[in-house]
Amino acid sequence: MDYPTPQDADQWSDASLFAAAGCQAALVYGEHGFDALNDAERSLCCLYLLEAEVNNGGFGQWIWNVCPRAAAETPPVLRAIGAEEMATFVAQVLRELGDLTQLHTKDEWLNHYQSRPDELHEHLETLTRPFLALEDAFLRKAYDYTRVNWQRVRTPR
């Protein structure tokens, strides 16, 4: 995927800019870990992974694929960009999983997630519709944030 330049970023649609910046932030996360991300990368990574994973496979997929630290950071990021309703919704979902800050490795996370009752897993799959009801307002805020911060994402040299 191409990455915008200061000369052409205004020509990119909001959705394309968000996808490019979020995907790149997620790649930096994958390569260097969540702690190595700067504030903009961390925020864009959380926003992008939430949007991409839920729309690709539902809340269960997002929770399965995201590290506990990124999951726990997502509601504060949503609040920081002004997506308060989505922040409240995601925080309620995560509360059902317990304290994620105590899980430090992917294995700990997956073991914890898999140990949850079947009813919780089934419930997670019912949350896509409520997510979609909040998605447009969330995306407007995410797009605004991206327009201001996309240049702070490290790109391959």
N, C-alpha and C positions, 0 to 999 in steps of 0.2 A: 504494500500500500504506500502510495506517495504521502509525503508529509507536507503541509503547507509551508510557504515561505512568507516573510513579512510583505513581500511584493504581491502575493496572490491570495492571501488569507481572506480578504474581503470578498473574493469571488466564490469562496467555498460556501456551500449551504451550511446552516447551523448543524444539521444532522451529520453531514460529512465531516465537519470540523470536530464535532464531539466524538464521532467514531474514530477518527484518526488520532486525536490527542488521547482519548481514553485507551484505545488499543495500544498505543505506544507506551503509555504509563503502565499498563498491565504487562507489557513485555519487559520494561525496566524492572518491575516488581518480580517477574519470573526469573530474571537473570541475577538480580542483586538482593532480593528479599524486600519485605515490606518496610523494615526499619531503615533501609538505605534510600527510600523515596523522600523527596522534598515535599513540602506541604501541598503544592499544586499537583504533583504526581500522585500523592496519596489520595487526595480528593478526587481527582479525575479517574484514578484506578477504581476506587470504591463506587463511584457513580456509574462508570462504564460497566463494571462487572455486574452490578445490580441489574441494570437495564438489559444487558446482553444475556445473562444467564437466565433470568426470570422469563424473558421472552423466548428463549431457546428451549427451555425445558421445565419452567415453573420454579417455585420457591425451593423445592427440594433440591433441584439441580444447583441453584445459586448457593445454598447452604453447603452442599456436598463439595463444590468446587472452590469455594473461597476459603482462605485461611481464617482462623478464628479472630485474629487481630484485625483483619480487613472487615470481617463481619461486624465486630464490635465497634469499629470506627465509623461504619456507614451511617448510623443515625446522627451522630454529631456532625458529620460532613453534610448530611441533608439539612440539618438545622442551620448550619453555617451559611448555606446558599439560599436559605429562605423557603425550603420545601418542607415546611413544618408538618403538614398532614402525612406526607410520605415518611418522614422521620418517626412520627408517632406510630404509624402502622408497622414499619420495619422493627422498631424497638419492641413492640408488643410481640411480634413473631419471635424475635431473638430471646425474649424473656422466657419463653417456653423451653428454651434449650439450656438455661442455667447460665452461670458465670463463664463466659468464653475467655476471659482474660487469663484463666489458669491453664489454658491449653496452649502449648508452645510449638508442637510439631504437627505435621500433617497426620502422622499416625495417631497421635492423641486425639486430634480433631475427628478423624474418621471413626475411631473406636467409640468416642463419645456420641457421635451422631448415630452410629449404627445401634448403640445400646438404648436409644430412646424407644419408647413403646410404639408399636405399629400404628396406634391411633394418632400419634403425633405426625408420623410420616404421611398418613392419609390426610390429615388436616392440612399439612403444608401444601398438598396438591390442590386444595380447594381455594387457595389464596391468590391465585393468578387473576381471577376476575376482579377482586377488590383492588389489587395492584393496578390493573388496567384502568380502573375508574379514577385513580390518582395520577396516572402516568403523564397525561398532557401537561398538567401544572408542574409536575416534577421536571419534565424535560425542558420546559421553558426556562426554569431556574438553572438547570444543568447547562443548557446552551449559553445562557448569559455568562455563567461562570467560565465556561470554556473560552468564549470570545476574549475574556480578559486575561486568562491564564495559560492558553495553549503553548505560548512560547517558552514557558518555564519547564516543559517536559523535555528531558534529554533525548536526543535522537542519535542513531548510529552515525558515526563519522566515516 
